[in-house]
Amino acid sequence: MKRRDFLKKAGIGAVAASTVFGPVYAQTAPRIRWRMATSWPRALDTLFGAAEIVAKRVSELTEGRFEIQVFPAGELAPGLQVLDVVQAGNVEMGHTANYYYVGKSPSLAFDTGVPFGLNPRQQNAWLYFGGGLQAMQRVIADFNAITFPAGNTGVQMGGWFRKEIKGPEDLKGLRFRIPGLGGQVMSRLGTTVQTLAAGEIFLALDRGAIDGAEFVGPYDDEKLGLNKAARFYYYPGWWEPGSTVSAIVNLERWRSLPKAYQEAIISAASEANDKTMAEYDAKNAPALARLQRAGTQLRPFPTSVLQAANKEATALYEEIAARDATYRGIYEAWKKFRDESRRWFALNEFRYDDFVRTLR
């Protein structure tokens, strides 16, 4: 994404900064103010904070001449309609998870993450160096937008349930909040799926409108108070093994930007992508300890559930590929990348992780 070239041109950390962003730049660079709609309530300071990182760094990289005001879900658009308002040009920019919009194109699921897919490092490798981002930008261009990775949640938790899940049969008839292709897999397992924005989950779970819900992980789930509405907390979130959240920009507004401002957005989104994952890694462990002290009961998904879900996920992907040529092209290249990456990680990193788990 030419991040290094941009930083070099911008003279960050070098004497050249005074010449690049000196009087000539100030005289020629336009002043621009944009609005960014997000899918997150302000209380989710990791996800909403990722959007704020983008805005802050864009301002700093342009000496305050390009300002982006960040709005929580519900102020400029409902949390699950951010792409809609960006596509229409009602808002210049958004911060969201593009798998919310699989109704527009199932291919957008890959931009966030799919069941039994890539972990965070593999996801970034695919996006930045495996052709993934170029593919996602071609897809989302059909909806008058351009997308950039701007955060990752890591491997998510499997969500909150009112009762224990001992096998695939216990999923049948449950009303469960889950978006994306993960929701379609759960539906194939007999679950009644609902897609709710973050700010709506607690009330639905607490009032019994749903029997379970997933969101992200300990830190965010604690913020939403989900532990107060359900007792059993399952892992892992097989439907989201490394979910990317994205900065999206109306394509016409993007094309109207000076090149330096485009590069500022690219660089700022990349920084948010790095920092958000690191923040989750730092905050999830103490949050989980707090949840357990408050009475949360941790449970692993039974192997039978994982096996059934993986079987249905694979069948779903093949069915979509058979009817959607765009999806098929992305899926086949993604699957090849996934398999190669798994072989490398299994040889070295997963072996290390297996040993470390034995240490006390």
Phi, psi and omega in degrees: 000015177061027181298315182296318179298321181295315181297323179294315179296323182286347178071027181297128179075014182226161180299332183298343181303324183293334179272323181292315182255035180270202185302321182297314179300314182298329182281330187259335182282130182285158172267126184228138174235124179241166172243143178240117172275143179233165177267009192240139168293153182300331182296336177277082190288350174282306182287311176297325178295328176297319177296321179293325176300315179303310183296316182296314183290324176300316179298315182294320182288343179245018180053040176078006183274341177240105184249136179236122178266127186261133182239139177287166178305138177098342182273314176257334181196151171302154186302331183261013181234024182294315178299324181300314183285330175290317179301319182284347182082011177287334176225140184289329193210155177217165173226119192200182171249118190289349175286351172297342190247031178295343174294332175282317177200124178298339180296335181295343177301323183295334181293331178262307181153151182233158180306134179058033181264229190263142173283176188303316181291320177295321179298314178296321179298318180293316181295311188276328188231359181248012179084002184294315183294320177299319179295317180293324179291327175294320181293311186286342175298333177295345180245028172060041181214164172232148187232148177220138175302133183214040177146154175214139183271347189078186178294122184276168175277165185274001172099179188251134181229147177282336179228163181288147178251109184256349179187172182303330181296335180285349178276340185293128178085351178291143172263116191227135177274119176195132180262185171067197179292337175301321177296322180291324176294315179299324177297320178294337177273002175101005180275142172273113190265138172233143175250114181235145173292160186307315185290351183259350191291314186301310183299319180296319180287319183292325182272358178083012176291335173228159182262348180192166182199147170242149168228273181232282185196187189308314186295310181288321181296323175295319178301322180280350179075023185295333178294341179276351183249344178209152188262321189267128185241113187260156178212155355272168174279082186298340180279344181220078183279358178178070194278127177271134166256152194231147166268124179241146184228136173306129190295322179292319178292325177299314182293338180278349183284147168300150182305319181297326179286324174300315181294328177296318177296316180300313181294317181295319179296319178298320178295318178297324179299316180291311189290324183294318178297317178297322180294317176298318180299326180282329190260338186291320183297309178295329178294319179297320178299320178296318180298317180294321177296332181274000175112000178297136179255112179282138177218135171278144171298133176302149179304325180297325177292314180298318180294317179295319180294318179296320178298315181290324178297314180298317179296320179298314181300318181293323179293317179295319180298327182290336184247352185230106185295322179297312177301316183301316180297318179291316184298316183294319178291319178298316182297320177297315179297315180303313184294319178295318180295319179298321180298318180292313181295322181294325180294320191240294189291315181295325177297318176298314180300319179301318181290317183300326180297339180277348183277146176227000000 
